[in-house]
Amino acid sequence: MKYRKLGKTGFDVSEVSLGTWQLGGVWGEIFDENIAKTTLQSAISNDINLFDTADVYRDGLSEHACGSFRNEQKNEHEIYIATKCGRKLNPHETNGYNRKNLERFVNESLKNLNADHIDLLQLHCPPTDVYYKPEVFSYLDDFVNEGKVKNYGVSVERVEEGLKALEYENLSTIQIIFNAFRQRPKEILFEEAKKKNVGIIARVPLASGLLSGKFTEETQFGKEDHRFFNRNGEVFDKGETFSGVDYRLGLEVAEKIKLVFDNPQNLAPYALRWILMFDAVSCVIPGASKPDHILSNASSSFLPPLSKSQMQEIEEIYDSKIKPVVHNRW
């Protein structure tokens, strides 16, 4: 596994890290502690040292599992945990991002993680107006000064939100959807982040599994799976599901991308390797519901760099098929 600096945190993190959205089983199923522990064990066995979670993932169970697992390691492995806050707000509105609520979220995450500090706290896709409220970021500075939080960043929906967040001096990281279906961040955001030593965490790197190249029109998703109920943004931002790409179009484009790599059965490692070709990216955080996923994802760190022609082919596919319907939305 190769490692990269995570922005101002100074952490050396595995370039392939672990997203824990579905930790403990497949999306929508009952949380299984044994599956969670097996998944995390597989991650560190493959030299993955950053777990990305959130206070709302499995209603805190994901945080608890990550924290408990790290504590069981007894410092044998350097493990960093990044968590997120804000989505507990109901309604999820700008005025909810006040000191009282944020401090409550921090304290609850500390309890879930069974930790005395949070390695990286990220605002969890807040309303756009939050980025225009300097006081919110001053609260985060206060938590750092108090020792509750070591570093803070943001998880954003849109490039414009990331660019606004970069105006805050102590911002360490930006988490954003970036993959072969969502290429806009590489145009401006990446260069601006590099200038300010802000790490990029690439989330939804496999476009909800479309870029694994294993789905077909016959693939079925459970009724509790966001890939079933949120295809048109019925519950949360459409861009979170299949990166905002129409399912059938995504299938078509995934097949075209597979041909760039001589049509592998499993496209996922190549899709992740494409993301890692960008030096602004500190890490990718694909999810995993079983050890085989971990092995597949981690293998991307060992693939050779993509060729100039491969990079150009993928860009041309994006420009002709995806860009017209996705590019300017996020």
Helices and strands as residue ranges (DSSP letters): E 3-5, G 7-9, E 12-14, E 18-19, H 33-45, E 50-52, G 57-60, H 61-72, E 80-85, G 94-96, H 99-113, E 120-124, G 128-132, H 134-145, E 152-155, H 159-165, E 173-177, G 184-186, H 189-195, E 199-203, G 207-212, H 226-229, G 238-240, G 242-244, H 247-260, H 268-276, E 281-284, H 291-298, G 299-302, H 308-317, I 318-322, H 323-326
